[in-house]
Amino acid sequence: MTLTLQNPLDMHLHLREGAMLDSVLPFTAQAFSAALVMPNLKTPITTTDLALAYKKQILESATKSGYTDFMPFMSIFLTPSLDKNELQKAKLNGIRILKLYPKGATTGSENGVSEILDDKTLEVFALAQKLGFILSIHGESNGFCMDREFEFLRVFKHIATNFPELRIIIEHMSDRRSLEVIESYENLYATLTLHHISMNLDDVCGGMLNPHHFCKPMLKTKKDQQALLQAALNAHPKVSFGSDSAPHLESAKLSPKGAAGIFSAPVLLPALAQLFEEHNKLENLQAFVSDRAFGIYGLDSANIPQKSVRLVREPSIVPSKINIPFHNMGDIVPLFADKILQWRLD
């Protein structure tokens, strides 16, 4: 049995930079036509020039690996100092995504926004609305870890109400209560990850602690997982796929601070095919991993490399570790390490 997906899109991806970028990019470039790359690097991508330089690095890395049919969509790290000239420059260069991180909410958010609804940030939202940008938000408060997304929903509601022409994305939706909100506001949408629809908090600490399943926003309850899974299986019209694949060296995951992030890039399409097949929804996978994103983000297929990705229903073992050979950096443990998946990329 085979399955062919047309132009899969990953609308939330972390590639890092340097040796890490060169090591992890091939997993995405093999399986996806394009991906929305996050801007929270050590030096945040806060300007058009930085975004274009990063795009050049990604394309050069993809070419070195033999993948010339992959397109990175670039995003700009939102700061209150973003002005009209910078936004116009970004738009002229084909950049349409602004990414907002609450300060300290996750990896690389040290330079994020402290006051989401202060006058300066609201001015940026107004400019973004006028110029037709899309606002992607890591929506978490600084409250109790399991309630952070829910507590942030009031901010989403405020922005959606006051900027009705601004398209807003709840990134890596993790709480079932967020579904009600995107269905209540015309300009609110969301991305969903593989890990939030296939796992819950039990997979982090229900038995022995598994730091490789620690991420932000956290995996939540079984009820949350099931609600989000149904949204994915039914290809909810306001939800697109975004992996939030985030590589961290094993040493960082096992350190006392425990880096937040799940490296899912090596298994995404095979694991999704298995999950959708198990629930008799394989016919909806194309919409979830591609068609919905085209509509939500207003993408033009003429500007995206055309790619048919073929999967074969044949068991394959996920490697236990992926080595980063450059400068003996170490290993990354992928999602579902050592497990057998029933599908593989052809």
N, C-alpha and C positions, 0 to 999 in steps of 0.2 A: 504494500500500500504506500502511495506517495501523496504528498500535499504540496501545492505550489502557491506561494504567497507573492503578490505583486507589490513591489515598492514598500516593504516594511519600514516604519518610521519609529525611532525612539525619541520621544519628546522630552526626555530629561536624562542627561548623561554627564558623568564626571570622567574626564580623561586625564586630569593632572597635566604634567608637563615633563619635558626632558626624557630621561630613560624610562620613567613610568609610562608616559604617553606612548612611546615607541613599543612598549611591551603589551599594553592593554588594547590599543586601538584596533589591531587586526581582528579581535573577537567581534567588534561592532561592525567594522568595515566589511567583513565577510557576509554578515547576515542582514544588514540594513542599507537602504538607499541613502538615508540621511538621518541625522540625529541633532537634537538641540543640545548644545554643549554649555555647561554651566560655567559662570565666570568667577567663581570663588577660589582663585588661585592664591598662592602666597602673596603675589602682587595682584590684587583684584583687577579684573578687566572693567575699568571705570570709564574708558573713553573709546571712541571709534578707532583711533589709531592702535590702541592696545588690542582691540578685538580683531582688527585686520591682521595684525602681526601674529596673533595666536592662530587665526584661521590658516595663515600661511604655514605655520609649524605643523598643524594637523594635516594639511594636504600634502606637505612634503613627507611626513611620516607615513601617510597612507600609500603614497607612491612608492616609497622605499620598500614597503611590504607587498607591493604588487596589486594594490587596490586603487584603481583610478576611477571607479564607479561609486564613489562615496562622497557625500556632501555634508559638511558641518554647518548647521545653522548657528549663528553666533548670537550671544546675548550680552547685555551690558549690566554690570553690577550697579544697582540704583543707589545713589547718594543724594542727599538734599541739595548738593551743589550742582547737579545736572541742570544745564540751562538750554534755552531754545536753540542756540547755535549748535551745541553738541548733539542735540536730538535731531536736528535737521541734517547734520552731517551723517549721523548714523543711518537715518532713513535713506539718504541718497546712496549710501553704500549697501543697501539691502538688509540692514539690521532692524528688526521690528520688535524684538523682545527685550523688555526690561525685567531684571530679576531683583526682587526685594527680599533681603534677609533681615529679620529682626536681629539686632546686635546680640551676639553670643548664643544664638539659637542652635547653631550646628557647626560642623567643620568649616573653617574659613569664613566665619561670619563676624570676626572681631571688628571689622570695619562696617558692619551693618548699621541699620537705622535704629536709633534709640527711641525716638518718638515718632511712631508711624503716622499719626494724625496731626502733627504740628504744621504750622503755616507753610514752611519751606517744602515739606514733602507733599502737601496738598497742591502746591503750585506745580510741582513736577507731575503729579497725576493729571492736572488740568492740561498741561502741555502735551503729555502723552496721549490724552484723549483727543485733543485737537489734531495731532499729527498722525493718529491712527496706529499707535503702538499697542502691543499686548503686554499686560502687566502680570507676570508670574510671581507668585508669592509663596515663600516657605512660611506657612501660617501657624506659628506656635507662640503662645504666651510664655512667661517665665514662671508659671504656676506648677501645680502638681503634674508630674510627667505624663500621667495617663489622661489628663484633662486639657493639655495645652492647646491642641487643635480646636477642641470644642470652645474653649475660652476665647480663642482668636476669631471665632466666627462672627462676633459682633463687629470686628474690624472689617471683615469681608463685607458684611451687610452695609456698613457705613460707606465704604468706598463704592460699592455697587449702586447704592441709592443716590449718592451725590455725583457720581460720574457715570450716568447710565449708558453712554456711548463708548465707554472704556471696557474692552474685553479683559476679563480677569480670570486667572487660572489658580485654583487651589492645587498646589503641587503635592505630589505623592500623598493623596488623600488617604487617611488612616482611620477615621472615625465615622461610624455609620450615620451620625447626626449631620455630617457634612453633606450627605446625599440630599437630605431634605432642603438644605440651603441652596444648592446649585439648581434644584428643581423649582425654587421659589423666585429666583432672580434671573432674568433673561440674559444678562451679561456675565454670569458666573459659570465657569466650567471647571474641570479637574483633570489631573492625570492620575493613573493608577499603576502601581508597581507589581511585579511578579511576587515579591516577598510579602506584600500586604494582603494579597488575595490567596496565598498558599500557606501562610503560617500565622501564628498568633503568639501571645506572650508565653504560652507553654513551651514553645520552641526555643525561647531564650532561657527561661529559668524554671520550667515545670519539672525538670529532672535535675541533671547536672547543668551547671551554668555553661551556656554556649556563647562566648563573646563574639563569634563570627556571625551571629544573628542579631547583634546589637546594632540598632540604627536609630536615626531620628528623621521623622517622628517614629516613636516606638511602635513595635508590633503591639496590638491591643487585644481585645477579648475575642473569643470565638464568635460571638454575635457580630462584632465589627467585621471580622474576616469574612463571615458568610454573606453579610449584606454587600460588602465590596465585591466579593466574588460573583454574586448574582449580577451586579452592575456590569462587570467585565464580560461574563458569559453571554449576557443579553445585548452586548455592544451598546450600552447606554449612549444615547445621542449626544450627551454633553460630557462624555468622558473619553479620553484618548490614552494610549499606552505611553508611559514614561518610566523607564526602568529604575532610575536613580542608582544605577550601578556605580559603586564608589570604591575604587581599589585602595586598600590599606595593606601595608606589609604585615605579615603575621606578627612580627615583633611589636608593632603598634597596637594591634588588636589585643595582644596578651599583656600589654603594659598595664601598670596600675591605673592609668587614666582611661584605658580602653577606648580606642578610636571608634567613632560611630560611623557605620557604613557597611553595606553588603555588596560584594563584588559578584554580580549576577550575569555579566556580559557573556561569559562562555556558555551559558545554558539557556538563554532567554527563549528563543523560538522553540527548541525541542521541549522544554519544560512547559511552555504555554500550550503547545500542541497536545501534550499528554494530559494536562489539566482540562482543556476544553473537550478532549475526546472522552475522558472519564465522566463528564457531565452531559454527553451527547449534544455538544454545542460547537463541534468543530467547524460547522458552516459559518459561525460568527467570528472566527479568529481573524479573517481578513479585515473585517470592519474594525475590530478592536485595535489591531496593530498597524493599521494604515488609513482606511477610509475616513474614520472619525477625525483623525488629525488633519487631513486635507480640508475638511469642512470647518473645524473649529479654528484653525490658524489661517484659513484663507490661502492655502498653498496652491501654487500653480505647478502642475505636474511637468510642464515644459521646462521648468527650471531645476528639476530634480533628476539625477541619474536614474534611468529606467532599469530596474533590476527584478528579475524573477528568482525567488529563493525557493529551492526545492528541498523538502524534508522527506525522509524515508522512515517508515515505521520499522525500525530495527534497533534492538537494544544497544545501548552504549554506556560506558562507565565514565562518570565525571571524574577528572583527575583529583587526587587528594590535595595537590598543591600546584601552583604555577610559579615557576622560577622567573625572577627578574635578573637576567644574566649580567646586565651592565653594572660594572664596579662592585659585583658581589652584593647587590642590594638586599637579596633575600627572597622570600616566597610570599605569595598571596594565596589564601585559602578561598576557593570559589564557593558560591552557594551550591548546596547539594553535593559537596565533596564526597567522593567514594560511592555515591548512589548510582543505581542503574536507571537511566531514562529510557523510555520506550520509543523515542524518536531521536533522530540525529540529522544534522545538516548533510546534504548530499555533496 
